[in-house]
Amino acid sequence: MDELDPRRGISWQTVRFMIGEVQYGGRVTDDYDKRLLNTYAKQWFGEGMFAEKFEFAKGYKIPKCRTLADFR
């Protein structure tokens, strides 16, 4: 992400695939659980996640940091 070309933007389809099928999805064995995981990925991972009022769940927001050091 640090080397992302801002003119091209983020390929959200790729991000969702990496999360839903590769990183976590590869460990999910139940078809319904995999469908649920991919549904969450489609709902949460997109441009909308950067909106001020975005929350994964009530009270669970993304920290507003520009660097890893800021996050830590």
mmCIF file as Biopython writes it, N, C-alpha, C and O atoms, coordinates in Angstrom:
data_model
#
loop_
_atom_site.group_PDB
_atom_site.id
_atom_site.type_symbol
_atom_site.label_atom_id
_atom_site.label_alt_id
_atom_site.label_comp_id
_atom_site.label_asym_id
_atom_site.label_entity_id
_atom_site.label_seq_id
_atom_site.pdbx_PDB_ins_code
_atom_site.Cartn_x
_atom_site.Cartn_y
_atom_site.Cartn_z
_atom_site.occupancy
_atom_site.B_iso_or_equiv
_atom_site.auth_seq_id
_atom_site.auth_asym_id
_atom_site.pdbx_PDB_model_num
ATOM 1   N N  . MET A ? 1  ? 0.814   -1.197  0.000   1.0 0.0 1  A 1 
ATOM 2   C CA . MET A ? 1  ? 0.000   0.000   0.000   1.0 0.0 1  A 1 
ATOM 3   C C  . MET A ? 1  ? 0.859   1.262   0.000   1.0 0.0 1  A 1 
ATOM 4   O O  . MET A ? 1  ? 0.464   2.282   -0.565  1.0 0.0 1  A 1 
ATOM 5   N N  . ASP A ? 2  ? 2.046   1.195   0.639   1.0 0.0 2  A 1 
ATOM 6   C CA . ASP A ? 2  ? 2.910   2.369   0.672   1.0 0.0 2  A 1 
ATOM 7   C C  . ASP A ? 2  ? 3.395   2.766   -0.724  1.0 0.0 2  A 1 
ATOM 8   O O  . ASP A ? 2  ? 3.705   3.932   -0.966  1.0 0.0 2  A 1 
ATOM 9   N N  . GLU A ? 3  ? 3.459   1.807   -1.631  1.0 0.0 3  A 1 
ATOM 10  C CA . GLU A ? 3  ? 3.957   2.072   -2.982  1.0 0.0 3  A 1 
ATOM 11  C C  . GLU A ? 3  ? 2.830   2.210   -4.003  1.0 0.0 3  A 1 
ATOM 12  O O  . GLU A ? 3  ? 3.079   2.151   -5.207  1.0 0.0 3  A 1 
ATOM 13  N N  . LEU A ? 4  ? 1.606   2.392   -3.541  1.0 0.0 4  A 1 
ATOM 14  C CA . LEU A ? 4  ? 0.451   2.513   -4.407  1.0 0.0 4  A 1 
ATOM 15  C C  . LEU A ? 4  ? 0.540   3.764   -5.274  1.0 0.0 4  A 1 
ATOM 16  O O  . LEU A ? 4  ? 0.891   4.837   -4.785  1.0 0.0 4  A 1 
ATOM 17  N N  . ASP A ? 5  ? 0.224   3.627   -6.551  1.0 0.0 5  A 1 
ATOM 18  C CA . ASP A ? 5  ? 0.159   4.778   -7.461  1.0 0.0 5  A 1 
ATOM 19  C C  . ASP A ? 5  ? -1.211  5.434   -7.255  1.0 0.0 5  A 1 
ATOM 20  O O  . ASP A ? 5  ? -2.227  4.851   -7.633  1.0 0.0 5  A 1 
ATOM 21  N N  . PRO A ? 6  ? -1.261  6.632   -6.664  1.0 0.0 6  A 1 
ATOM 22  C CA . PRO A ? 6  ? -2.554  7.260   -6.350  1.0 0.0 6  A 1 
ATOM 23  C C  . PRO A ? 6  ? -3.405  7.528   -7.593  1.0 0.0 6  A 1 
ATOM 24  O O  . PRO A ? 6  ? -4.629  7.613   -7.493  1.0 0.0 6  A 1 
ATOM 25  N N  . ARG A ? 7  ? -2.782  7.661   -8.746  1.0 0.0 7  A 1 
ATOM 26  C CA . ARG A ? 7  ? -3.556  7.901   -9.968  1.0 0.0 7  A 1 
ATOM 27  C C  . ARG A ? 7  ? -4.362  6.675   -10.364 1.0 0.0 7  A 1 
ATOM 28  O O  . ARG A ? 7  ? -5.432  6.800   -10.959 1.0 0.0 7  A 1 
ATOM 29  N N  . ARG A ? 8  ? -3.860  5.500   -10.041 1.0 0.0 8  A 1 
ATOM 30  C CA . ARG A ? 8  ? -4.566  4.260   -10.390 1.0 0.0 8  A 1 
ATOM 31  C C  . ARG A ? 8  ? -5.574  3.872   -9.327  1.0 0.0 8  A 1 
ATOM 32  O O  . ARG A ? 8  ? -6.538  3.165   -9.623  1.0 0.0 8  A 1 
ATOM 33  N N  . GLY A ? 9  ? -5.375  4.316   -8.105  1.0 0.0 9  A 1 
ATOM 34  C CA . GLY A ? 9  ? -6.298  3.998   -7.024  1.0 0.0 9  A 1 
ATOM 35  C C  . GLY A ? 9  ? -6.118  2.573   -6.531  1.0 0.0 9  A 1 
ATOM 36  O O  . GLY A ? 9  ? -5.194  1.866   -6.932  1.0 0.0 9  A 1 
ATOM 37  N N  . ILE A ? 10 ? -7.011  2.177   -5.663  1.0 0.0 10 A 1 
ATOM 38  C CA . ILE A ? 10 ? -6.973  0.848   -5.053  1.0 0.0 10 A 1 
ATOM 39  C C  . ILE A ? 10 ? -7.895  -0.077  -5.834  1.0 0.0 10 A 1 
ATOM 40  O O  . ILE A ? 10 ? -9.028  0.291   -6.145  1.0 0.0 10 A 1 
ATOM 41  N N  . SER A ? 11 ? -7.425  -1.252  -6.147  1.0 0.0 11 A 1 
ATOM 42  C CA . SER A ? 11 ? -8.271  -2.268  -6.784  1.0 0.0 11 A 1 
ATOM 43  C C  . SER A ? 11 ? -9.017  -2.990  -5.668  1.0 0.0 11 A 1 
ATOM 44  O O  . SER A ? 11 ? -8.518  -3.964  -5.104  1.0 0.0 11 A 1 
ATOM 45  N N  . TRP A ? 12 ? -10.212 -2.506  -5.357  1.0 0.0 12 A 1 
ATOM 46  C CA . TRP A ? 12 ? -10.973 -3.084  -4.255  1.0 0.0 12 A 1 
ATOM 47  C C  . TRP A ? 12 ? -11.369 -4.524  -4.537  1.0 0.0 12 A 1 
ATOM 48  O O  . TRP A ? 12 ? -11.482 -5.331  -3.614  1.0 0.0 12 A 1 
ATOM 49  N N  . GLN A ? 13 ? -11.577 -4.845  -5.788  1.0 0.0 13 A 1 
ATOM 50  C CA . GLN A ? 13 ? -11.888 -6.228  -6.149  1.0 0.0 13 A 1 
ATOM 51  C C  . GLN A ? 13 ? -10.731 -7.146  -5.749  1.0 0.0 13 A 1 
ATOM 52  O O  . GLN A ? 13 ? -10.949 -8.250  -5.249  1.0 0.0 13 A 1 
ATOM 53  N N  . THR A ? 14 ? -9.494  -6.678  -5.976  1.0 0.0 14 A 1 
ATOM 54  C CA . THR A ? 14 ? -8.320  -7.456  -5.599  1.0 0.0 14 A 1 
ATOM 55  C C  . THR A ? 14 ? -8.205  -7.567  -4.085  1.0 0.0 14 A 1 
ATOM 56  O O  . THR A ? 14 ? -7.912  -8.642  -3.561  1.0 0.0 14 A 1 
ATOM 57  N N  . VAL A ? 15 ? -8.431  -6.469  -3.385  1.0 0.0 15 A 1 
ATOM 58  C CA . VAL A ? 15 ? -8.360  -6.484  -1.919  1.0 0.0 15 A 1 
ATOM 59  C C  . VAL A ? 15 ? -9.377  -7.475  -1.358  1.0 0.0 15 A 1 
ATOM 60  O O  . VAL A ? 15 ? -9.050  -8.284  -0.489  1.0 0.0 15 A 1 
ATOM 61  N N  . ARG A ? 16 ? -10.608 -7.407  -1.858  1.0 0.0 16 A 1 
ATOM 62  C CA . ARG A ? 16 ? -11.653 -8.312  -1.369  1.0 0.0 16 A 1 
ATOM 63  C C  . ARG A ? 16 ? -11.324 -9.768  -1.683  1.0 0.0 16 A 1 
ATOM 64  O O  . ARG A ? 16 ? -11.583 -10.652 -0.867  1.0 0.0 16 A 1 
ATOM 65  N N  . PHE A ? 17 ? -10.756 -10.022 -2.857  1.0 0.0 17 A 1 
ATOM 66  C CA . PHE A ? 17 ? -10.358 -11.386 -3.208  1.0 0.0 17 A 1 
ATOM 67  C C  . PHE A ? 17 ? -9.262  -11.885 -2.279  1.0 0.0 17 A 1 
ATOM 68  O O  . PHE A ? 17 ? -9.312  -13.023 -1.812  1.0 0.0 17 A 1 
ATOM 69  N N  . MET A ? 18 ? -8.273  -11.041 -2.010  1.0 0.0 18 A 1 
ATOM 70  C CA . MET A ? 18 ? -7.168  -11.441 -1.136  1.0 0.0 18 A 1 
ATOM 71  C C  . MET A ? 18 ? -7.668  -11.744 0.275   1.0 0.0 18 A 1 
ATOM 72  O O  . MET A ? 18 ? -7.187  -12.679 0.915   1.0 0.0 18 A 1 
ATOM 73  N N  . ILE A ? 19 ? -8.615  -10.971 0.755   1.0 0.0 19 A 1 
ATOM 74  C CA . ILE A ? 19 ? -9.154  -11.201 2.101   1.0 0.0 19 A 1 
ATOM 75  C C  . ILE A ? 19 ? -10.113 -12.387 2.116   1.0 0.0 19 A 1 
ATOM 76  O O  . ILE A ? 19 ? -9.978  -13.288 2.944   1.0 0.0 19 A 1 
ATOM 77  N N  . GLY A ? 20 ? -11.069 -12.388 1.208   1.0 0.0 20 A 1 
ATOM 78  C CA . GLY A ? 20 ? -12.137 -13.375 1.236   1.0 0.0 20 A 1 
ATOM 79  C C  . GLY A ? 20 ? -11.776 -14.747 0.695   1.0 0.0 20 A 1 
ATOM 80  O O  . GLY A ? 20 ? -12.382 -15.744 1.088   1.0 0.0 20 A 1 
ATOM 81  N N  . GLU A ? 21 ? -10.803 -14.814 -0.195  1.0 0.0 21 A 1 
ATOM 82  C CA . GLU A ? 21 ? -10.463 -16.093 -0.807  1.0 0.0 21 A 1 
ATOM 83  C C  . GLU A ? 21 ? -9.072  -16.602 -0.429  1.0 0.0 21 A 1 
ATOM 84  O O  . GLU A ? 21 ? -8.853  -17.811 -0.352  1.0 0.0 21 A 1 
ATOM 85  N N  . VAL A ? 22 ? -8.141  -15.691 -0.197  1.0 0.0 22 A 1 
ATOM 86  C CA . VAL A ? 22 ? -6.759  -16.119 0.028   1.0 0.0 22 A 1 
ATOM 87  C C  . VAL A ? 22 ? -6.393  -16.086 1.515   1.0 0.0 22 A 1 
ATOM 88  O O  . VAL A ? 22 ? -6.126  -17.131 2.109   1.0 0.0 22 A 1 
ATOM 89  N N  . GLN A ? 23 ? -6.379  -14.899 2.116   1.0 0.0 23 A 1 
ATOM 90  C CA . GLN A ? 23 ? -5.892  -14.750 3.484   1.0 0.0 23 A 1 
ATOM 91  C C  . GLN A ? 23 ? -6.731  -15.529 4.490   1.0 0.0 23 A 1 
ATOM 92  O O  . GLN A ? 23 ? -6.202  -16.332 5.258   1.0 0.0 23 A 1 
ATOM 93  N N  . TYR A ? 24 ? -8.037  -15.291 4.483   1.0 0.0 24 A 1 
ATOM 94  C CA . TYR A ? 24 ? -8.918  -15.949 5.443   1.0 0.0 24 A 1 
ATOM 95  C C  . TYR A ? 24 ? -9.737  -17.048 4.781   1.0 0.0 24 A 1 
ATOM 96  O O  . TYR A ? 24 ? -9.955  -18.108 5.369   1.0 0.0 24 A 1 
ATOM 97  N N  . GLY A ? 25 ? -10.185 -16.797 3.572   1.0 0.0 25 A 1 
ATOM 98  C CA . GLY A ? 25 ? -11.055 -17.743 2.879   1.0 0.0 25 A 1 
ATOM 99  C C  . GLY A ? 25 ? -10.439 -19.113 2.689   1.0 0.0 25 A 1 
ATOM 100 O O  . GLY A ? 25 ? -11.157 -20.111 2.639   1.0 0.0 25 A 1 
ATOM 101 N N  . GLY A ? 26 ? -9.122  -19.178 2.581   1.0 0.0 26 A 1 
ATOM 102 C CA . GLY A ? 26 ? -8.461  -20.462 2.425   1.0 0.0 26 A 1 
ATOM 103 C C  . GLY A ? 26 ? -8.590  -21.347 3.647   1.0 0.0 26 A 1 
ATOM 104 O O  . GLY A ? 26 ? -8.361  -22.554 3.569   1.0 0.0 26 A 1 
ATOM 105 N N  . ARG A ? 27 ? -8.953  -20.764 4.766   1.0 0.0 27 A 1 
ATOM 106 C CA . ARG A ? 27 ? -9.106  -21.516 6.011   1.0 0.0 27 A 1 
ATOM 107 C C  . ARG A ? 27 ? -10.568 -21.855 6.316   1.0 0.0 27 A 1 
ATOM 108 O O  . ARG A ? 27 ? -10.856 -22.632 7.227   1.0 0.0 27 A 1 
ATOM 109 N N  . VAL A ? 28 ? -11.470 -21.277 5.561   1.0 0.0 28 A 1 
ATOM 110 C CA . VAL A ? 28 ? -12.899 -21.506 5.782   1.0 0.0 28 A 1 
ATOM 111 C C  . VAL A ? 28 ? -13.329 -22.733 4.982   1.0 0.0 28 A 1 
ATOM 112 O O  . VAL A ? 28 ? -13.152 -22.779 3.765   1.0 0.0 28 A 1 
ATOM 113 N N  . THR A ? 29 ? -13.887 -23.714 5.661   1.0 0.0 29 A 1 
ATOM 114 C CA . THR A ? 29 ? -14.257 -24.959 4.984   1.0 0.0 29 A 1 
ATOM 115 C C  . THR A ? 29 ? -15.749 -25.065 4.695   1.0 0.0 29 A 1 
ATOM 116 O O  . THR A ? 29 ? -16.150 -25.840 3.826   1.0 0.0 29 A 1 
ATOM 117 N N  . ASP A ? 30 ? -16.565 -24.317 5.391   1.0 0.0 30 A 1 
ATOM 118 C CA . ASP A ? 30 ? -18.003 -24.359 5.188   1.0 0.0 30 A 1 
ATOM 119 C C  . ASP A ? 30 ? -18.408 -23.355 4.107   1.0 0.0 30 A 1 
ATOM 120 O O  . ASP A ? 30 ? -18.019 -22.189 4.170   1.0 0.0 30 A 1 
ATOM 121 N N  . ASP A ? 31 ? -19.183 -23.796 3.120   1.0 0.0 31 A 1 
ATOM 122 C CA . ASP A ? 31 ? -19.574 -22.927 2.009   1.0 0.0 31 A 1 
ATOM 123 C C  . ASP A ? 31 ? -20.375 -21.711 2.467   1.0 0.0 31 A 1 
ATOM 124 O O  . ASP A ? 31 ? -20.207 -20.617 1.928   1.0 0.0 31 A 1 
ATOM 125 N N  . TYR A ? 32 ? -21.245 -21.898 3.458   1.0 0.0 32 A 1 
ATOM 126 C CA . TYR A ? 32 ? -22.033 -20.772 3.955   1.0 0.0 32 A 1 
ATOM 127 C C  . TYR A ? 32 ? -21.154 -19.760 4.695   1.0 0.0 32 A 1 
ATOM 128 O O  . TYR A ? 32 ? -21.374 -18.553 4.586   1.0 0.0 32 A 1 
ATOM 129 N N  . ASP A ? 33 ? -20.172 -20.240 5.436   1.0 0.0 33 A 1 
ATOM 130 C CA . ASP A ? 33 ? -19.244 -19.333 6.121   1.0 0.0 33 A 1 
ATOM 131 C C  . ASP A ? 33 ? -18.417 -18.546 5.104   1.0 0.0 33 A 1 
ATOM 132 O O  . ASP A ? 33 ? -18.161 -17.358 5.300   1.0 0.0 33 A 1 
ATOM 133 N N  . LYS A ? 34 ? -18.003 -19.197 4.030   1.0 0.0 34 A 1 
ATOM 134 C CA . LYS A ? 34 ? -17.234 -18.509 2.990   1.0 0.0 34 A 1 
ATOM 135 C C  . LYS A ? 34 ? -18.093 -17.439 2.311   1.0 0.0 34 A 1 
ATOM 136 O O  . LYS A ? 34 ? -17.616 -16.346 2.009   1.0 0.0 34 A 1 
ATOM 137 N N  . ARG A ? 35 ? -19.367 -17.771 2.076   1.0 0.0 35 A 1 
ATOM 138 C CA . ARG A ? 35 ? -20.281 -16.772 1.504   1.0 0.0 35 A 1 
ATOM 139 C C  . ARG A ? 35 ? -20.426 -15.579 2.429   1.0 0.0 35 A 1 
ATOM 140 O O  . ARG A ? 35 ? -20.431 -14.434 1.977   1.0 0.0 35 A 1 
ATOM 141 N N  . LEU A ? 36 ? -20.545 -15.843 3.721   1.0 0.0 36 A 1 
ATOM 142 C CA . LEU A ? 36 ? -20.673 -14.772 4.705   1.0 0.0 36 A 1 
ATOM 143 C C  . LEU A ? 36 ? -19.403 -13.918 4.741   1.0 0.0 36 A 1 
ATOM 144 O O  . LEU A ? 36 ? -19.486 -12.690 4.765   1.0 0.0 36 A 1 
ATOM 145 N N  . LEU A ? 37 ? -18.249 -14.549 4.745   1.0 0.0 37 A 1 
ATOM 146 C CA . LEU A ? 37 ? -16.976 -13.824 4.741   1.0 0.0 37 A 1 
ATOM 147 C C  . LEU A ? 37 ? -16.869 -12.925 3.518   1.0 0.0 37 A 1 
ATOM 148 O O  . LEU A ? 37 ? -16.471 -11.766 3.637   1.0 0.0 37 A 1 
ATOM 149 N N  . ASN A ? 38 ? -17.216 -13.437 2.353   1.0 0.0 38 A 1 
ATOM 150 C CA . ASN A ? 38 ? -17.148 -12.631 1.121   1.0 0.0 38 A 1 
ATOM 151 C C  . ASN A ? 38 ? -18.186 -11.517 1.125   1.0 0.0 38 A 1 
ATOM 152 O O  . ASN A ? 38 ? -17.949 -10.449 0.561   1.0 0.0 38 A 1 
ATOM 153 N N  . THR A ? 39 ? -19.335 -11.755 1.757   1.0 0.0 39 A 1 
ATOM 154 C CA . THR A ? 39 ? -20.347 -10.701 1.876   1.0 0.0 39 A 1 
ATOM 155 C C  . THR A ? 39 ? -19.825 -9.567  2.752   1.0 0.0 39 A 1 
ATOM 156 O O  . THR A ? 39 ? -19.981 -8.394  2.414   1.0 0.0 39 A 1 
ATOM 157 N N  . TYR A ? 40 ? -19.203 -9.918  3.880   1.0 0.0 40 A 1 
ATOM 158 C CA . TYR A ? 40 ? -18.597 -8.883  4.724   1.0 0.0 40 A 1 
ATOM 159 C C  . TYR A ? 40 ? -17.509 -8.133  3.969   1.0 0.0 40 A 1 
ATOM 160 O O  . TYR A ? 40 ? -17.427 -6.908  4.066   1.0 0.0 40 A 1 
ATOM 161 N N  . ALA A ? 41 ? -16.685 -8.833  3.231   1.0 0.0 41 A 1 
ATOM 162 C CA . ALA A ? 41 ? -15.612 -8.182  2.475   1.0 0.0 41 A 1 
ATOM 163 C C  . ALA A ? 41 ? -16.193 -7.189  1.469   1.0 0.0 41 A 1 
ATOM 164 O O  . ALA A ? 41 ? -15.674 -6.083  1.319   1.0 0.0 41 A 1 
ATOM 165 N N  . LYS A ? 42 ? -17.264 -7.579  0.781   1.0 0.0 42 A 1 
ATOM 166 C CA . LYS A ? 42 ? -17.898 -6.670  -0.189  1.0 0.0 42 A 1 
ATOM 167 C C  . LYS A ? 42 ? -18.502 -5.458  0.508   1.0 0.0 42 A 1 
ATOM 168 O O  . LYS A ? 42 ? -18.460 -4.348  -0.022  1.0 0.0 42 A 1 
ATOM 169 N N  . GLN A ? 43 ? -19.061 -5.671  1.693   1.0 0.0 43 A 1 
ATOM 170 C CA . GLN A ? 43 ? -19.717 -4.589  2.423   1.0 0.0 43 A 1 
ATOM 171 C C  . GLN A ? 43 ? -18.712 -3.617  3.043   1.0 0.0 43 A 1 
ATOM 172 O O  . GLN A ? 43 ? -18.939 -2.407  3.046   1.0 0.0 43 A 1 
ATOM 173 N N  . TRP A ? 44 ? -17.622 -4.133  3.558   1.0 0.0 44 A 1 
ATOM 174 C CA . TRP A ? 44 ? -16.686 -3.320  4.327   1.0 0.0 44 A 1 
ATOM 175 C C  . TRP A ? 44 ? -15.526 -2.744  3.533   1.0 0.0 44 A 1 
ATOM 176 O O  . TRP A ? 44 ? -15.102 -1.622  3.807   1.0 0.0 44 A 1 
ATOM 177 N N  . PHE A ? 45 ? -15.007 -3.467  2.570   1.0 0.0 45 A 1 
ATOM 178 C CA . PHE A ? 45 ? -13.762 -3.057  1.912   1.0 0.0 45 A 1 
ATOM 179 C C  . PHE A ? 45 ? -14.036 -2.381  0.584   1.0 0.0 45 A 1 
ATOM 180 O O  . PHE A ? 45 ? -14.252 -3.033  -0.438  1.0 0.0 45 A 1 
ATOM 181 N N  . GLY A ? 46 ? -14.023 -1.044  0.623   1.0 0.0 46 A 1 
ATOM 182 C CA . GLY A ? 46 ? -14.266 -0.189  -0.529  1.0 0.0 46 A 1 
ATOM 183 C C  . GLY A ? 46 ? -13.999 1.250   -0.125  1.0 0.0 46 A 1 
ATOM 184 O O  . GLY A ? 46 ? -13.574 1.517   0.999   1.0 0.0 46 A 1 
ATOM 185 N N  . GLU A ? 47 ? -14.244 2.165   -1.032  1.0 0.0 47 A 1 
ATOM 186 C CA . GLU A ? 47 ? -13.996 3.587   -0.756  1.0 0.0 47 A 1 
ATOM 187 C C  . GLU A ? 47 ? -14.774 4.081   0.461   1.0 0.0 47 A 1 
ATOM 188 O O  . GLU A ? 47 ? -14.321 4.984   1.165   1.0 0.0 47 A 1 
ATOM 189 N N  . GLY A ? 48 ? -15.941 3.493   0.709   1.0 0.0 48 A 1 
ATOM 190 C CA . GLY A ? 48 ? -16.773 3.918   1.831   1.0 0.0 48 A 1 
ATOM 191 C C  . GLY A ? 48 ? -16.129 3.723   3.185   1.0 0.0 48 A 1 
ATOM 192 O O  . GLY A ? 48 ? -16.532 4.361   4.158   1.0 0.0 48 A 1 
ATOM 193 N N  . MET A ? 49 ? -15.127 2.847   3.266   1.0 0.0 49 A 1 
ATOM 194 C CA . MET A ? 49 ? -14.491 2.607   4.566   1.0 0.0 49 A 1 
ATOM 195 C C  . MET A ? 49 ? -13.679 3.803   5.045   1.0 0.0 49 A 1 
ATOM 196 O O  . MET A ? 49 ? -13.268 3.850   6.205   1.0 0.0 49 A 1 
ATOM 197 N N  . PHE A ? 50 ? -13.445 4.766   4.163   1.0 0.0 50 A 1 
ATOM 198 C CA . PHE A ? 50 ? -12.697 5.965   4.546   1.0 0.0 50 A 1 
ATOM 199 C C  . PHE A ? 50 ? -13.614 7.127   4.953   1.0 0.0 50 A 1 
ATOM 200 O O  . PHE A ? 50 ? -13.139 8.203   5.315   1.0 0.0 50 A 1 
ATOM 201 N N  . ALA A ? 51 ? -14.914 6.897   4.891   1.0 0.0 51 A 1 
ATOM 202 C CA . ALA A ? 51 ? -15.864 7.926   5.311   1.0 0.0 51 A 1 
ATOM 203 C C  . ALA A ? 51 ? -15.750 8.142   6.817   1.0 0.0 51 A 1 
ATOM 204 O O  . ALA A ? 51 ? -15.441 7.211   7.561   1.0 0.0 51 A 1 
ATOM 205 N N  . GLU A ? 52 ? -15.995 9.343   7.253   1.0 0.0 52 A 1 
ATOM 206 C CA . GLU A ? 52 ? -15.867 9.709   8.666   1.0 0.0 52 A 1 
ATOM 207 C C  . GLU A ? 52 ? -16.747 8.848   9.569   1.0 0.0 52 A 1 
ATOM 208 O O  . GLU A ? 52 ? -16.332 8.479   10.668  1.0 0.0 52 A 1 
ATOM 209 N N  . LYS A ? 53 ? -17.950 8.529   9.117   1.0 0.0 53 A 1 
ATOM 210 C CA . LYS A ? 53 ? -18.872 7.788   9.981   1.0 0.0 53 A 1 
ATOM 211 C C  . LYS A ? 53 ? -18.831 6.273   9.780   1.0 0.0 53 A 1 
ATOM 212 O O  . LYS A ? 53 ? -19.670 5.563   10.336  1.0 0.0 53 A 1 
ATOM 213 N N  . PHE A ? 54 ? -17.882 5.763   9.002   1.0 0.0 54 A 1 
ATOM 214 C CA . PHE A ? 54 ? -17.789 4.322   8.780   1.0 0.0 54 A 1 
ATOM 215 C C  . PHE A ? 54 ? -17.397 3.593   10.062  1.0 0.0 54 A 1 
ATOM 216 O O  . PHE A ? 54 ? -16.497 4.019   10.785  1.0 0.0 54 A 1 
ATOM 217 N N  . GLU A ? 55 ? -18.087 2.491   10.328  1.0 0.0 55 A 1 
ATOM 218 C CA . GLU A ? 55 ? -17.764 1.610   11.452  1.0 0.0 55 A 1 
ATOM 219 C C  . GLU A ? 55 ? -17.962 0.170   10.984  1.0 0.0 55 A 1 
ATOM 220 O O  . GLU A ? 55 ? -18.931 -0.133  10.287  1.0 0.0 55 A 1 
ATOM 221 N N  . PHE A ? 56 ? -17.049 -0.712  11.368  1.0 0.0 56 A 1 
ATOM 222 C CA . PHE A ? 56 ? -17.246 -2.131  11.093  1.0 0.0 56 A 1 
ATOM 223 C C  . PHE A ? 56 ? -18.434 -2.637  11.908  1.0 0.0 56 A 1 
ATOM 224 O O  . PHE A ? 56 ? -19.252 -3.419  11.424  1.0 0.0 56 A 1 
ATOM 225 N N  . ALA A ? 57 ? -18.509 -2.181  13.135  1.0 0.0 57 A 1 
ATOM 226 C CA . ALA A ? 57 ? -19.606 -2.455  14.052  1.0 0.0 57 A 1 
ATOM 227 C C  . ALA A ? 57 ? -19.697 -1.245  14.973  1.0 0.0 57 A 1 
ATOM 228 O O  . ALA A ? 57 ? -18.788 -0.415  14.991  1.0 0.0 57 A 1 
ATOM 229 N N  . LYS A ? 58 ? -20.755 -1.137  15.720  1.0 0.0 58 A 1 
ATOM 230 C CA . LYS A ? 58 ? -20.942 0.031   16.587  1.0 0.0 58 A 1 
ATOM 231 C C  . LYS A ? 58 ? -19.727 0.212   17.511  1.0 0.0 58 A 1 
ATOM 232 O O  . LYS A ? 58 ? -19.379 -0.676  18.288  1.0 0.0 58 A 1 
ATOM 233 N N  . GLY A ? 59 ? -19.097 1.385   17.401  1.0 0.0 59 A 1 
ATOM 234 C CA . GLY A ? 59 ? -17.938 1.707   18.232  1.0 0.0 59 A 1 
ATOM 235 C C  . GLY A ? 59 ? -16.614 1.141   17.744  1.0 0.0 59 A 1 
ATOM 236 O O  . GLY A ? 59 ? -15.595 1.302   18.415  1.0 0.0 59 A 1 
ATOM 237 N N  . TYR A ? 60 ? -16.607 0.480   16.585  1.0 0.0 60 A 1 
ATOM 238 C CA . TYR A ? 60 ? -15.381 -0.133  16.073  1.0 0.0 60 A 1 
ATOM 239 C C  . TYR A ? 60 ? -14.997 0.549   14.766  1.0 0.0 60 A 1 
ATOM 240 O O  . TYR A ? 60 ? -15.359 0.103   13.677  1.0 0.0 60 A 1 
ATOM 241 N N  . LYS A ? 61 ? -14.248 1.651   14.909  1.0 0.0 61 A 1 
ATOM 242 C CA . LYS A ? 61 ? -13.842 2.460   13.762  1.0 0.0 61 A 1 
ATOM 243 C C  . LYS A ? 61 ? -12.405 2.157   13.367  1.0 0.0 61 A 1 
ATOM 244 O O  . LYS A ? 61 ? -11.651 1.546   14.124  1.0 0.0 61 A 1 
ATOM 245 N N  . ILE A ? 62 ? -12.047 2.589   12.185  1.0 0.0 62 A 1 
ATOM 246 C CA . ILE A ? 62 ? -10.673 2.470   11.712  1.0 0.0 62 A 1 
ATOM 247 C C  . ILE A ? 62 ? -9.882  3.642   12.294  1.0 0.0 62 A 1 
ATOM 248 O O  . ILE A ? 62 ? -10.310 4.789   12.161  1.0 0.0 62 A 1 
ATOM 249 N N  . PRO A ? 63 ? -8.743  3.385   12.935  1.0 0.0 63 A 1 
ATOM 250 C CA . PRO A ? 63 ? -7.932  4.486   13.467  1.0 0.0 63 A 1 
ATOM 251 C C  . PRO A ? 63 ? -7.484  5.419   12.345  1.0 0.0 63 A 1 
ATOM 252 O O  . PRO A ? 63 ? -7.146  4.961   11.253  1.0 0.0 63 A 1 
ATOM 253 N N  . LYS A ? 64 ? -7.479  6.704   12.604  1.0 0.0 64 A 1 
ATOM 254 C CA . LYS A ? 64 ? -7.067  7.702   11.608  1.0 0.0 64 A 1 
ATOM 255 C C  . LYS A ? 64 ? -5.571  7.961   11.744  1.0 0.0 64 A 1 
ATOM 256 O O  . LYS A ? 64 ? -5.149  8.835   12.501  1.0 0.0 64 A 1 
ATOM 257 N N  . CYS A ? 65 ? -4.776  7.193   11.005  1.0 0.0 65 A 1 
ATOM 258 C CA . CYS A ? 65 ? -3.317  7.308   11.055  1.0 0.0 65 A 1 
ATOM 259 C C  . CYS A ? 65 ? -2.786  7.358   9.631   1.0 0.0 65 A 1 
ATOM 260 O O  . CYS A ? 65 ? -3.378  6.784   8.718   1.0 0.0 65 A 1 
ATOM 261 N N  . ARG A ? 66 ? -1.660  8.052   9.447   1.0 0.0 66 A 1 
ATOM 262 C CA . ARG A ? 66 ? -1.058  8.131   8.130   1.0 0.0 66 A 1 
ATOM 263 C C  . ARG A ? 66 ? 0.134   7.194   7.986   1.0 0.0 66 A 1 
ATOM 264 O O  . ARG A ? 66 ? 0.520   6.852   6.869   1.0 0.0 66 A 1 
ATOM 265 N N  . THR A ? 67 ? 0.711   6.783   9.091   1.0 0.0 67 A 1 
ATOM 266 C CA . THR A ? 67 ? 1.858   5.899   9.035   1.0 0.0 67 A 1 
ATOM 267 C C  . THR A ? 67 ? 1.688   4.781   10.056  1.0 0.0 67 A 1 
ATOM 268 O O  . THR A ? 67 ? 0.853   4.866   10.956  1.0 0.0 67 A 1 
ATOM 269 N N  . LEU A ? 68 ? 2.480   3.751   9.905   1.0 0.0 68 A 1 
ATOM 270 C CA . LEU A ? 68 ? 2.455   2.654   10.863  1.0 0.0 68 A 1 
ATOM 271 C C  . LEU A ? 68 ? 2.912   3.131   12.237  1.0 0.0 68 A 1 
ATOM 272 O O  . LEU A ? 68 ? 2.398   2.689   13.264  1.0 0.0 68 A 1 
ATOM 273 N N  . ALA A ? 69 ? 3.884   4.037   12.240  1.0 0.0 69 A 1 
ATOM 274 C CA . ALA A ? 69 ? 4.379   4.588   13.513  1.0 0.0 69 A 1 
ATOM 275 C C  . ALA A ? 69 ? 3.258   5.339   14.252  1.0 0.0 69 A 1 
ATOM 276 O O  . ALA A ? 69 ? 3.148   5.235   15.473  1.0 0.0 69 A 1 
ATOM 277 N N  . ASP A ? 70 ? 2.435   6.087   13.521  1.0 0.0 70 A 1 
ATOM 278 C CA . ASP A ? 70 ? 1.307   6.785   14.137  1.0 0.0 70 A 1 
ATOM 279 C C  . ASP A ? 70 ? 0.331   5.797   14.754  1.0 0.0 70 A 1 
ATOM 280 O O  . ASP A ? 70 ? -0.186  6.027   15.847  1.0 0.0 70 A 1 
ATOM 281 N N  . PHE A ? 71 ? 0.082   4.704   14.060  1.0 0.0 71 A 1 
ATOM 282 C CA . PHE A ? 71 ? -0.832  3.680   14.561  1.0 0.0 71 A 1 
ATOM 283 C C  . PHE A ? 71 ? -0.312  3.053   15.844  1.0 0.0 71 A 1 
ATOM 284 O O  . PHE A ? 71 ? -1.064  2.844   16.796  1.0 0.0 71 A 1 
ATOM 285 N N  . ARG A ? 72 ? 0.981   2.756   15.860  1.0 0.0 72 A 1 
ATOM 286 C CA . ARG A ? 72 ? 1.578   2.136   17.043  1.0 0.0 72 A 1 
ATOM 287 C C  . ARG A ? 72 ? 1.562   3.101   18.193  1.0 0.0 72 A 1 
ATOM 288 O O  . ARG A ? 72 ? 2.023   2.767   19.285  1.0 0.0 72 A 1 
#
